[in-house]
Amino acid sequence: MNRITSTLNALRAEGRKALVTYIVNGDPTPQTTLDTLHAMVANGADIIELGVPFSDPMAEGPTIQRGHERALEHGVSLKDTFDVVAQFRETNQSTPIVLMGYANPVERMGYKAFAERAAQAGVDGLLTVDLPPEELGDLDAELRAANIENILLIAPTTAKERIAHITASASGFIYYVSLKGVTGAGHLDIDSVAEKVAAIRETTDLPVMVGFGIKDGQTAKAVSAVADGAVVGSALVSLMSDVSSNEIASKVGQKVAEIRQGLDK
Protein backbone atom coordinates (compact mmCIF):
# COMPACT_ATOMS: atom_id res chain seq x y z
CA MET A 1 0.00 0.00 0.00
CA ASN A 2 1.22 3.50 -0.83
CA ARG A 3 2.38 5.53 2.20
CA ILE A 4 -0.21 8.24 1.48
CA THR A 5 -3.10 5.80 1.69
CA SER A 6 -1.80 4.03 4.79
CA THR A 7 -1.15 7.35 6.59
CA LEU A 8 -4.57 8.78 5.81
CA ASN A 9 -6.30 5.52 6.73
CA ALA A 10 -4.51 5.52 10.09
CA LEU A 11 -5.48 9.14 10.78
CA ARG A 12 -9.08 8.44 9.90
CA ALA A 13 -9.15 5.43 12.23
CA GLU A 14 -7.82 7.66 15.04
CA GLY A 15 -10.35 10.40 14.30
CA ARG A 16 -7.57 12.86 13.50
CA LYS A 17 -7.10 15.28 10.62
CA ALA A 18 -4.05 15.38 8.34
CA LEU A 19 -1.52 18.19 8.34
CA VAL A 20 0.16 18.53 4.95
CA THR A 21 3.13 20.91 4.85
CA TYR A 22 4.84 22.46 1.82
CA ILE A 23 8.28 23.91 1.24
CA VAL A 24 10.37 24.38 -1.92
CA ASN A 25 13.41 22.15 -2.29
CA GLY A 26 16.60 24.21 -2.05
CA ASP A 27 14.94 27.27 -0.49
CA PRO A 28 16.79 29.30 0.63
CA THR A 29 19.80 27.00 0.16
CA PRO A 30 20.15 23.30 -0.68
CA GLN A 31 21.71 22.68 2.74
CA THR A 32 18.59 23.70 4.67
CA THR A 33 15.98 21.44 3.08
CA LEU A 34 16.71 18.06 4.64
CA ASP A 35 16.81 19.34 8.22
CA THR A 36 13.60 21.28 7.60
CA LEU A 37 11.81 18.17 6.31
CA HIS A 38 12.74 16.27 9.46
CA ALA A 39 11.76 19.22 11.67
CA MET A 40 8.30 19.38 10.10
CA VAL A 41 7.72 15.68 10.75
CA ALA A 42 9.02 15.93 14.31
CA ASN A 43 6.51 18.70 14.99
CA GLY A 44 3.41 17.06 13.59
CA ALA A 45 3.38 17.07 9.77
CA ASP A 46 1.69 13.94 8.41
CA ILE A 47 2.44 14.42 4.70
CA ILE A 48 5.08 16.59 3.06
CA GLU A 49 4.64 18.38 -0.24
CA LEU A 50 8.05 19.23 -1.65
CA GLY A 51 8.08 21.88 -4.33
CA VAL A 52 10.24 21.28 -7.39
CA PRO A 53 11.85 24.63 -8.30
CA PHE A 54 10.53 26.05 -11.57
CA SER A 55 11.19 29.27 -13.44
CA ASP A 56 7.53 30.11 -14.05
CA PRO A 57 5.46 28.95 -11.05
CA MET A 58 2.29 30.55 -12.34
CA ALA A 59 -0.08 29.17 -9.68
CA GLU A 60 1.97 30.59 -6.83
CA GLY A 61 1.66 33.90 -5.03
CA PRO A 62 4.63 36.19 -4.40
CA THR A 63 5.80 34.34 -1.28
CA ILE A 64 6.21 30.95 -2.93
CA GLN A 65 7.44 32.49 -6.18
CA ARG A 66 10.32 33.99 -4.22
CA GLY A 67 10.97 30.55 -2.72
CA HIS A 68 11.34 29.12 -6.22
CA GLU A 69 13.63 32.00 -7.19
CA ARG A 70 15.87 31.46 -4.16
CA ALA A 71 16.18 27.75 -4.95
CA LEU A 72 16.93 28.40 -8.63
CA GLU A 73 19.71 30.79 -7.67
CA HIS A 74 21.52 27.65 -6.47
CA GLY A 75 20.63 25.68 -9.59
CA VAL A 76 18.37 23.25 -7.70
CA SER A 77 16.69 20.85 -10.13
CA LEU A 78 14.28 17.92 -10.29
CA LYS A 79 17.21 15.52 -10.00
CA ASP A 80 18.38 17.34 -6.86
CA THR A 81 14.87 16.93 -5.48
CA PHE A 82 15.07 13.17 -5.96
CA ASP A 83 18.39 13.23 -4.13
CA VAL A 84 17.01 15.02 -1.06
CA VAL A 85 14.04 12.63 -0.90
CA ALA A 86 16.46 9.70 -1.00
CA GLN A 87 18.45 11.25 1.85
CA PHE A 88 15.24 11.76 3.83
CA ARG A 89 14.36 8.10 3.33
CA GLU A 90 17.63 7.00 4.94
CA THR A 91 16.08 7.75 8.33
CA ASN A 92 12.35 8.12 7.61
CA GLN A 93 10.54 5.33 5.81
CA SER A 94 7.02 6.23 6.89
CA THR A 95 6.18 9.87 6.12
CA PRO A 96 4.67 10.32 2.64
CA ILE A 97 6.29 12.80 0.27
CA VAL A 98 4.41 14.36 -2.64
CA LEU A 99 6.37 16.25 -5.28
CA MET A 100 4.51 19.40 -6.30
CA GLY A 101 5.43 21.27 -9.42
CA TYR A 102 4.90 21.85 -13.10
CA ALA A 103 4.79 19.60 -16.14
CA ASN A 104 7.86 20.85 -18.02
CA PRO A 105 10.59 19.22 -15.87
CA VAL A 106 8.66 15.93 -15.79
CA GLU A 107 8.12 15.94 -19.54
CA ARG A 108 11.76 16.78 -20.21
CA MET A 109 12.89 13.81 -18.14
CA GLY A 110 10.28 11.54 -19.71
CA TYR A 111 7.33 10.00 -17.89
CA LYS A 112 8.79 6.53 -17.51
CA ALA A 113 12.19 7.79 -16.36
CA PHE A 114 10.52 10.21 -13.95
CA ALA A 115 8.31 7.55 -12.38
CA GLU A 116 11.22 5.13 -12.00
CA ARG A 117 13.52 7.76 -10.46
CA ALA A 118 10.77 9.00 -8.16
CA ALA A 119 9.94 5.52 -6.91
CA GLN A 120 13.61 4.70 -6.39
CA ALA A 121 14.05 7.87 -4.32
CA GLY A 122 10.98 7.16 -2.18
CA VAL A 123 8.41 9.58 -3.60
CA ASP A 124 4.77 8.67 -2.90
CA GLY A 125 2.78 11.15 -4.96
CA LEU A 126 2.90 13.79 -7.68
CA LEU A 127 0.86 16.96 -8.00
CA THR A 128 1.37 18.60 -11.39
CA VAL A 129 -0.25 22.01 -11.20
CA ASP A 130 -0.55 22.72 -14.93
CA LEU A 131 -1.47 19.27 -16.27
CA PRO A 132 -5.25 18.72 -16.65
CA PRO A 133 -6.83 15.25 -16.40
CA GLU A 134 -7.28 15.08 -20.17
CA GLU A 135 -3.50 15.08 -20.59
CA LEU A 136 -2.64 12.65 -17.80
CA GLY A 137 -2.98 9.35 -19.62
CA ASP A 138 0.63 8.39 -20.34
CA LEU A 139 2.01 9.92 -17.15
CA ASP A 140 -0.72 8.35 -15.04
CA ALA A 141 0.05 4.90 -16.42
CA GLU A 142 3.72 5.23 -15.46
CA LEU A 143 2.88 6.57 -12.01
CA ARG A 144 0.49 3.72 -11.30
CA ALA A 145 3.09 1.18 -12.43
CA ALA A 146 5.50 2.71 -9.91
CA ASN A 147 2.88 2.87 -7.08
CA ILE A 148 2.94 6.67 -7.07
CA GLU A 149 -0.32 8.51 -6.41
CA ASN A 150 -1.56 11.14 -8.86
CA ILE A 151 -2.88 14.05 -6.77
CA LEU A 152 -5.27 16.42 -8.55
CA LEU A 153 -6.54 19.92 -7.79
CA ILE A 154 -10.12 21.16 -7.66
CA ALA A 155 -10.85 24.89 -7.58
CA PRO A 156 -13.80 26.92 -6.23
CA THR A 157 -14.85 27.60 -9.83
CA THR A 158 -14.84 23.93 -10.87
CA ALA A 159 -18.30 22.86 -12.12
CA LYS A 160 -20.01 19.82 -10.63
CA GLU A 161 -19.65 17.75 -13.81
CA ARG A 162 -15.97 18.66 -13.98
CA ILE A 163 -15.46 17.62 -10.35
CA ALA A 164 -16.65 14.11 -11.15
CA HIS A 165 -14.27 13.93 -14.12
CA ILE A 166 -11.31 15.04 -11.99
CA THR A 167 -12.00 12.74 -9.05
CA ALA A 168 -12.34 9.77 -11.40
CA SER A 169 -8.74 10.37 -12.51
CA ALA A 170 -7.25 11.11 -9.08
CA SER A 171 -5.66 8.91 -6.46
CA GLY A 172 -4.22 9.41 -2.97
CA PHE A 173 -6.27 12.46 -2.02
CA ILE A 174 -7.98 15.46 -3.56
CA TYR A 175 -6.41 18.88 -3.07
CA TYR A 176 -9.18 21.47 -2.86
CA VAL A 177 -7.99 25.01 -3.54
CA SER A 178 -10.09 27.02 -1.11
CA LEU A 179 -9.58 30.43 -2.72
CA LYS A 180 -9.73 31.93 -6.18
CA GLY A 181 -6.31 33.16 -7.27
CA VAL A 182 -2.79 32.16 -6.31
CA THR A 183 -1.26 30.68 -3.16
CA GLY A 184 -1.22 32.88 -0.09
CA ALA A 185 -4.10 35.08 -1.23
CA GLY A 186 -7.48 36.02 0.16
CA HIS A 187 -9.65 35.25 3.14
CA LEU A 188 -11.17 31.86 3.91
CA ASP A 189 -14.91 31.45 3.55
CA ILE A 190 -15.56 28.27 5.54
CA ASP A 191 -19.19 27.98 4.46
CA SER A 192 -18.11 28.03 0.82
CA VAL A 193 -15.37 25.49 1.53
CA ALA A 194 -17.84 23.19 3.29
CA GLU A 195 -20.26 23.36 0.35
CA LYS A 196 -17.57 22.51 -2.18
CA VAL A 197 -16.05 19.72 -0.11
CA ALA A 198 -19.52 18.17 0.20
CA ALA A 199 -19.88 18.30 -3.59
CA ILE A 200 -16.49 16.62 -4.01
CA ARG A 201 -17.41 13.88 -1.57
CA GLU A 202 -20.49 13.07 -3.61
CA THR A 203 -18.14 11.87 -6.37
CA THR A 204 -15.30 10.12 -4.51
CA ASP A 205 -14.24 8.34 -1.33
CA LEU A 206 -10.76 9.88 -1.52
CA PRO A 207 -9.80 12.13 1.41
CA VAL A 208 -10.10 15.85 0.70
CA MET A 209 -7.33 18.23 1.78
CA VAL A 210 -7.90 21.98 1.77
CA GLY A 211 -5.11 24.39 0.91
CA PHE A 212 -4.58 28.11 0.17
CA GLY A 213 -5.27 30.55 3.00
CA ILE A 214 -4.24 28.18 5.82
CA LYS A 215 -1.90 30.33 7.90
CA ASP A 216 -2.15 29.21 11.51
CA GLY A 217 -3.77 26.80 13.93
CA GLN A 218 -7.09 28.63 13.82
CA THR A 219 -7.51 28.47 10.05
CA ALA A 220 -6.28 24.86 9.97
CA LYS A 221 -8.84 23.91 12.59
CA ALA A 222 -11.61 25.71 10.71
CA VAL A 223 -11.04 23.87 7.43
CA SER A 224 -10.43 20.54 9.15
CA ALA A 225 -13.95 20.72 10.55
CA VAL A 226 -15.29 20.27 7.01
CA ALA A 227 -12.41 18.38 5.33
CA ASP A 228 -9.94 15.57 6.02
CA GLY A 229 -6.95 17.83 6.51
CA ALA A 230 -5.20 21.12 5.84
CA VAL A 231 -2.34 22.06 3.53
CA VAL A 232 0.02 24.79 4.73
CA GLY A 233 2.53 26.36 2.34
CA SER A 234 2.96 30.13 2.17
CA ALA A 235 3.03 30.51 5.96
CA LEU A 236 6.08 28.21 6.08
CA VAL A 237 7.84 29.46 2.96
CA SER A 238 7.61 33.03 4.26
CA LEU A 239 9.84 32.01 7.16
CA MET A 240 12.61 30.97 4.78
CA SER A 241 13.61 34.54 4.06
CA ASP A 242 12.89 35.94 7.53
CA VAL A 243 15.45 34.05 9.61
CA SER A 244 19.06 32.97 9.28
CA SER A 245 19.81 29.65 7.58
CA ASN A 246 20.79 27.90 10.80
CA GLU A 247 17.43 28.82 12.36
CA ILE A 248 15.16 27.78 9.51
CA ALA A 249 14.49 24.19 10.54
CA SER A 250 13.77 25.25 14.11
CA LYS A 251 11.48 28.15 13.16
CA VAL A 252 9.55 26.10 10.60
CA GLY A 253 9.23 23.30 13.14
CA GLN A 254 7.79 25.72 15.68
CA LYS A 255 5.24 26.99 13.16
CA VAL A 256 4.22 23.45 12.26
CA ALA A 257 3.83 22.60 15.95
CA GLU A 258 1.56 25.62 16.45
CA ILE A 259 -0.63 24.58 13.52
CA ARG A 260 -0.68 20.96 14.69
CA GLN A 261 -1.87 22.05 18.12
CA GLY A 262 -4.64 24.14 16.58
CA LEU A 263 -5.66 21.27 14.33
CA ASP A 264 -5.88 18.84 17.25
CA LYS A 265 -7.83 21.05 19.67
Secondary structure, DSSP 4 states (H G I P E B T S, - for coil): --HHHHHHHHHHHHT--EEEEEEETTSS-HHHHHHHHHHHHHTT-SEEEEEPP-S--TT--HHHHHHHHHHHTTT--HHHHHHHHHHHHTT-SSS-EEEEE-HHHHHHH-HHHHHHHHHHHT--EEEETT--GGG-HHHHHHHHHTT-EEEEEE-TT--HHHHHHHHHH--S-EEEE-SSSSTT-S---HHHHHHHHHHHHTT--S-EEEESS--SHHHHHHHHTTSSEEEE-HHHHHHHTTS-GGGHHHHHHHHHHHHHHHHH-
